[in-house]
Amino acid sequence: MSTVANIFRIPELRRRILFTLGMLAIYRIGIFVTTPGVDRAAMRKYVAGQSGGFLSLFNLFSGGALEQASIFALNIMPYVSASIILSLMTVVVPSLMELRKEGEAGQRKINQYTRYGTVALSVFQSMGLAMLWEGWNESSTAGDIVANPGWSFRLMTVLALTTGTSFLMWLGEQITERGLGNGISLIIFAGIVANLPDALFMTLEQFKLGELQPIDMMLLIVIALGTTAFIVFFERAQRRLPITYAKRMIGRKMYGGQQSHLPLRVNMAGVIPPIFTSSLMMFPVTLAGTNIPYLSDAMRWISNNLVPGGWVYVVVFAVMTIFFCFFYTAITFQPVDVAENLKKQSAFIPGVRPGKATAEYIDAVLTRITVGGALYVAAVVTVPTLLQARWNVPFYLGGTSLMIVVGVALDFAQQVESHLITRHYEGLTGTKGSRIRARSGA
């Protein structure tokens, strides 16, 4: 209780936490604002009948907005997709590469391009979703989902969903700037956590009805706790490279000679790879409803064959996750820049020459630990999914959602603890507990 009291004794931290909670509350309220022209009750029944497929994945990351036919149905995924595209273009387009090297000013410009891309993708995806909803009228057993199909409904849906996504993008940026944690990740986190009570209730119902045996229930709890501990272990793991500062004589005083370390996290990319992968895997769902020749048929074929829990889905998801682990690490951590900064500060890694040799050494170490980090992320997001298919557990308890929840929670707790420690308070774990920081690797 004293730790909680300490949190609210710091005006800035209290203001940031309340602001974050307020923004997330606005997001959850917006989930229940229905898109004009859609029957929410019919939509809920239709989505409930499609459990275990891509619609469950889509509904999970939209925080239940899809089954509510909400204006937030696309959630923040167009922004994530736009970020992926801009990141890829930054590597191959020289002008964008130069912008990234300009520091904060260049990053603001890239963020602006990402916003434009988000709006463009939202228009495209919302049109596909509107056509998809119209197509569900034929297979819906609860009545028409769309009362008056046609171009008026499609344009209204495009306007509503694009506005909703743009608002969520702004909401996420405000949380990042004025709240605590990464706003985009927290929005996805809030959507998953909001659905967890329903998922737990459904699991308990399966147990009461005898669909889950006591031994299966116990094993499921052990797997969930074990996976959580596994995630915490790897998210805090890091390799520390020793750094020595050269001695310098300034006036009559000797400076330098200090020892430090350069921390390299095993999972440098955090929860970004599974979020990126999930965003791309949901693309076929929105494009399957379009009437574009060949494209809609291809997307429909992908949606029908990449069923969550199937081997094809698991292999594709794992490969894409591993790729994004390496890709995101490569674009966010530059060994050449780190080596140059160390050289400017008269610092070096013992036994390694400053400059190019240091950059190559850091790159080699980073590549080795990223291999382990990528395999860890791929295992976490795929193995629980296979076990979930074995016991037919609700989709919200899958590995991807668990990793996002645990990863975002750890990041949030770490930021709260940093604010406490900088104000001379004890951390979240108290006087006898260990700090919430990365665990050093061997």
LINTAWO-V953573 format. One line per field, one symbol per residue. phi: phi as a letter, one per 40 degrees, with the letter a starting at -180 (. if undefined). Layout:
phi=???
//
This chain:
phi=.cccccdcccdcccccccccccccccccccdccccdgbcccccccccccbcgbcccccccccggccccfcccdcfccccccccccccccccbcdccccccccgcccccccccccccccccccccccccccccccccdcbccbgccbcbcicccccccdcccccccccccccccccccbbbgcccccccdcccccccdccccccccccccgcbcdccccccccccccccccccdccccabbccbbcccbcbgbbcbggcbaabcbccbccgccdccdccccccddccccccbcdgcccccccccccccdhccccccccccccccccccccccbbbdccccccccccfbacdgbccgcccccccccccccccdccccccccccbccccccccbfcdcccccccccccccccccccccccccccccgbccccgccccccaccccc
//
